[in-house]
Structures are given as C-alpha cells and as structure tokens.
C-alpha cells in the first residue's frame, strides 16, 4: 500500500495559499516579497549606522561625460563596447544611449576654469580656478579668446560650467552626479539655463517666476555633428515630460528634496567631485574632431 508523503514547501518561502481575509490566492513569490519588504523596513532602526565617521573624503560625486568617436571607452572590438554619443558615468562605467537620454535634476551650477595638462604631455586634471580669480582675470585680458594657458605651467585653462544634480535611474531614484559643459557644450548649457529661467507658473492671482533650478526633471540626449570630415557629439537638453508642467517636481517629492540636499552638500563642502576619475590622462569628453587649430583643442577639451 502506498503511503502519502508530505510535500515540502519551496525553499526560502511558503506554499501558495488563500488569504483568509481577502479570499485571494497568494503565491509563494508574493509571500517572499512581503517578507523581504518587512525585513527591509527594519533597516530604519539602524539608518546611517557605520557611516558616522565619514566626510567628503570618503564619498565623491561622479562625473558624466559624452563619449566621442576617439574616446578610450569606445576603442574596443567587444560587441558590448559603448558607442560614441553615449553618456557615461566615469565612476561606475555605466553608459546611457545618447538617443535615449538620461534623466537629470539640476541642483547647482559653478563657473570655473579647469586646468589640464596638455594631452601631448601625458594629459590629466590639475585643478580648478574660480572665474573671478586674479589669474583668470589676467589670462582673459591678455590671451586669445578660448585658447587660454596658465602663464607659469603652460597648462590648458578650459572654461567650464559644472551642473551638479541628480542622475535619475529607471527606478526613479536619483544619485548625485556632475555634468560638465565646456567648449562646444557651452551653447547647449546656456540654452538649457535660459529655458529653465523662463519657466513660470500661472496662479489665480499672480504669475510665479524665478523657480528653483531643481523644480523640474530634464532629459539630456546627444546629437551627432559633422563638419569637414569630422564627427562629434554634443548634448541637447529638454524636458523629461511633454512640457514644464509634466516635468515638474513637487516640493514634497524625493527628487526635489534630494536635489536640495545635493545643493547644500556641495555648497558646504560635504560632497566633493570625483576628480580622481579624470586624472588618468583624459578629460570628461575627449575626442571630438575639428580641423586646423581646433583639432588639438577639441581632442583635449571636455565639451
């Protein structure tokens, strides 16, 4: 006579069963997910534990860069190698297709001149000079426009606009990041800022203007440019949604509050830029082509 054997429940979870309260069938997968969420909520009790002794030296904000045809990252025969025009996180190496674009919430901007060692001399990031410093004032009044050199070191001095903010993933979560705009990227940057400053909200009794920079989420894509046999990619920034209203971040939203925190942290020095990722001989957007005098300049400048 055959004997009945008790079926074992799935490893790591329960069997499917009917919820006595709702009468609905609850799968083992749903049960496991509910248990995992309940466990995750317990992390609130120890929120931030272990990070007490960390400062800006422990965490650095990654740079975002547009890959150009001669960028080192695209010089590979591997089928999964990134393509020119993609936007790369220089810390994680993750790449977003330029045609799809990256969601970004701007929080703060800075206008600086970045000092770079010439690529012919090995390349590399040296540091930044404030736009109103005595050095930059002297250089801008005594040297050719856009071809600035440090008078002592001979290094390149590249006018750059940093946009600090949140790179937003497919899950809707934002992480601090920096998008640098220089050379041929300056025009798209200024177009973006003009559009952002022009946004207003019509209220019943007045028109609200001068909105916070982080009041909206934007999508940064890239476009292909060709001239005199050269090809390069530049960013183009538009609303994340159909229009400003569709792209607005309510003051109570996580993205709005997260961008405010990034702004405060950068302003106070609690967060720093991951400049060490730029020290290996290249700038954020090496590799766009030009002809004549511009060729050398473009091959070294972070657009």
CORJO-V626602 format. One record per residue. N is the residue number from 0. RES is the residue in three letters. D_FIRST is the distance of its C-alpha to the first C-alpha in Angstrom with 2 decimals. Layout:
# CORJO-V626602
N&RES&D_FIRST / N&RES&D_FIRST
This chain:
# CORJO-V626602
0&UNK&0.00 / 1&UNK&3.73 / 2&UNK&6.39 / 3&UNK&9.69 / 4&UNK&12.65 / 5&UNK&16.16 / 6&UNK&18.55 / 7&UNK&21.67 / 8&UNK&25.00 / 9&UNK&27.49 / 10&UNK&29.53 / 11&UNK&32.82 / 12&UNK&32.08 / 13&UNK&29.98 / 14&UNK&27.65 / 15&UNK&29.26 / 16&UNK&29.78 / 17&UNK&32.06 / 18&UNK&35.26 / 19&UNK&35.58 / 20&UNK&39.36 / 21&UNK&39.73 / 22&UNK&36.53 / 23&UNK&36.55 / 24&UNK&33.77 / 25&UNK&34.53 / 26&UNK&33.30 / 27&UNK&32.34 / 28&UNK&35.52 / 29&UNK&37.70 / 30&UNK&36.27 / 31&UNK&37.06 / 32&UNK&40.51 / 33&UNK&41.23 / 34&UNK&40.31 / 35&UNK&42.52 / 36&UNK&45.41 / 37&UNK&45.10 / 38&UNK&45.28 / 39&UNK&48.23 / 40&UNK&50.19 / 41&UNK&50.11 / 42&UNK&52.40 / 43&UNK&55.22 / 44&UNK&55.48 / 45&UNK&56.49 / 46&UNK&58.35 / 47&UNK&60.80 / 48&UNK&59.83 / 49&UNK&60.80 / 50&UNK&63.50 / 51&UNK&66.12 / 52&UNK&68.38 / 53&UNK&68.41 / 54&UNK&71.53 / 55&UNK&72.68 / 56&UNK&72.59 / 57&UNK&68.78 / 58&UNK&68.12 / 59&UNK&69.97 / 60&UNK&70.01 / 61&UNK&69.21 / 62&UNK&71.57 / 63&UNK&70.72 / 64&UNK&72.45 / 65&UNK&72.90 / 66&UNK&72.06 / 67&UNK&74.95 / 68&UNK&75.02 / 69&UNK&76.14 / 70&UNK&74.04 / 71&UNK&72.30 / 72&UNK&68.85 / 73&UNK&69.11 / 74&UNK&70.43 / 75&UNK&67.15 / 76&UNK&65.59 / 77&UNK&62.10 / 78&UNK&60.61 / 79&UNK&59.71 / 80&UNK&63.20 / 81&UNK&64.84 / 82&UNK&67.40 / 83&UNK&71.00 / 84&UNK&71.40 / 85&UNK&68.27 / 86&UNK&68.56 / 87&UNK&67.27 / 88&UNK&66.55 / 89&UNK&68.43 / 90&UNK&66.31 / 91&UNK&62.76 / 92&UNK&63.61 / 93&UNK&61.80 / 94&UNK&63.55 / 95&UNK&63.81 / 96&UNK&65.03 / 97&UNK&68.63 / 98&UNK&68.06 / 99&UNK&65.35 / 100&UNK&67.16 / 101&UNK&66.40 / 102&UNK&66.39 / 103&UNK&68.86 / 104&UNK&70.34 / 105&UNK&73.80 / 106&UNK&74.82 / 107&UNK&78.04 / 108&UNK&80.46 / 109&UNK&82.79 / 110&UNK&85.74 / 111&UNK&86.40 / 112&UNK&87.72 / 113&UNK&85.25 / 114&UNK&86.71 / 115&UNK&85.16 / 116&UNK&86.13 / 117&UNK&87.13 / 118&UNK&84.39 / 119&UNK&86.89 / 120&UNK&87.10 / 121&UNK&83.37 / 122&UNK&82.61 / 123&UNK&80.97 / 124&UNK&81.12 / 125&UNK&83.89 / 126&UNK&84.03 / 127&UNK&85.30 / 128&UNK&88.72 / 129&UNK&89.31 / 130&UNK&91.17 / 131&UNK&94.02 / 132&UNK&94.47 / 133&UNK&97.90 / 134&UNK&96.53 / 135&UNK&95.06 / 136&UNK&98.12 / 137&UNK&100.35 / 138&UNK&98.19 / 139&UNK&97.99 / 140&UNK&101.76 / 141&UNK&102.70 / 142&UNK&100.12 / 143&UNK&99.15 / 144&UNK&96.73 / 145&UNK&93.10 / 146&UNK&93.96 / 147&UNK&94.17 / 148&UNK&94.24 / 149&UNK&94.34 / 150&UNK&97.99 / 151&UNK&97.18 / 152&UNK&93.96 / 153&UNK&94.28 / 154&UNK&90.66 / 155&UNK&89.65 / 156&UNK&89.71 / 157&UNK&87.43 / 158&UNK&87.69 / 159&UNK&84.19 / 160&UNK&82.66 / 161&UNK&79.42 / 162&UNK&77.06 / 163&UNK&74.65 / 164&UNK&71.69 / 165&UNK&67.97 / 166&UNK&66.08 / 167&UNK&63.41 / 168&UNK&60.04 / 169&UNK&57.67 / 170&UNK&55.93 / 171&UNK&59.23 / 172&UNK&59.77 / 173&UNK&63.21 / 174&UNK&64.16 / 175&UNK&67.75 / 176&UNK&69.49 / 177&UNK&73.02 / 178&UNK&74.36 / 179&UNK&77.77 / 180&UNK&80.32 / 181&UNK&83.35 / 182&UNK&85.56 / 183&UNK&84.41 / 184&UNK&81.72 / 185&UNK&84.39 / 186&UNK&85.15 / 187&UNK&81.50 / 188&UNK&81.42 / 189&UNK&84.58 / 190&UNK&83.36 / 191&UNK&80.18 / 192&UNK&82.12 / 193&UNK&84.57 / 194&UNK&81.77 / 195&UNK&80.12 / 196&UNK&83.43 / 197&UNK&84.15 / 198&UNK&81.12 / 199&UNK&81.94 / 200&UNK&80.21 / 201&UNK&82.06 / 202&UNK&81.87 / 203&UNK&83.39 / 204&UNK&86.47 / 205&UNK&86.75 / 206&UNK&85.45 / 207&UNK&83.45 / 208&UNK&84.39 / 209&UNK&84.10 / 210&UNK&80.31 / 211&UNK&78.48 / 212&UNK&77.63 / 213&UNK&73.95 / 214&UNK&73.88 / 215&UNK&72.37 / 216&UNK&69.79 / 217&UNK&71.06 / 218&UNK&69.69 / 219&UNK&71.35 / 220&UNK&71.18 / 221&UNK&73.24 / 222&UNK&75.53 / 223&UNK&76.77 / 224&UNK&80.52 / 225&UNK&82.50 / 226&UNK&86.16 / 227&UNK&88.28 / 228&UNK&85.26 / 229&UNK&83.49 / 230&UNK&80.19 / 231&UNK&79.00 / 232&UNK&76.83 / 233&UNK&77.90 / 234&UNK&76.03 / 235&UNK&76.34 / 236&UNK&75.25 / 237&UNK&74.31 / 238&UNK&72.49 / 239&UNK&68.72 / 240&UNK&68.53 / 241&UNK&70.74 / 242&UNK&73.59 / 243&UNK&74.59 / 244&UNK&72.99 / 245&UNK&69.70 / 246&UNK&69.84 / 247&UNK&70.91 / 248&UNK&69.23 / 249&UNK&69.43 / 250&UNK&70.91 / 251&UNK&67.64 / 252&UNK&65.53 / 253&UNK&64.02 / 254&UNK&65.98 / 255&UNK&69.26 / 256&UNK&68.71 / 257&UNK&67.44 / 258&UNK&70.54 / 259&UNK&72.75 / 260&UNK&71.16 / 261&UNK&71.78 / 262&UNK&75.39 / 263&UNK&75.89 / 264&UNK&74.24 / 265&UNK&76.31 / 266&UNK&79.49 / 267&UNK&78.99 / 268&UNK&77.95 / 269&UNK&74.46 / 270&UNK&73.09 / 271&UNK&74.58 / 272&UNK&74.34 / 273&UNK&72.35 / 274&UNK&75.52 / 275&UNK&74.02 / 276&UNK&72.06 / 277&UNK&75.47 / 278&UNK&76.97 / 279&UNK&75.65 / 280&UNK&78.53 / 281&UNK&77.74 / 282&UNK&78.27 / 283&UNK&75.71 / 284&UNK&76.68 / 285&UNK&78.23 / 286&UNK&78.95 / 287&UNK&80.56 / 288&UNK&83.38 / 289&UNK&87.00 / 290&UNK&90.11 / 291&UNK&93.17 / 292&UNK&93.49 / 293&UNK&90.34 / 294&UNK&88.06 / 295&UNK&88.28 / 296&UNK&88.12 / 297&UNK&85.01 / 298&UNK&83.18 / 299&UNK&83.58 / 300&UNK&83.37 / 301&UNK&80.37 / 302&UNK&80.75
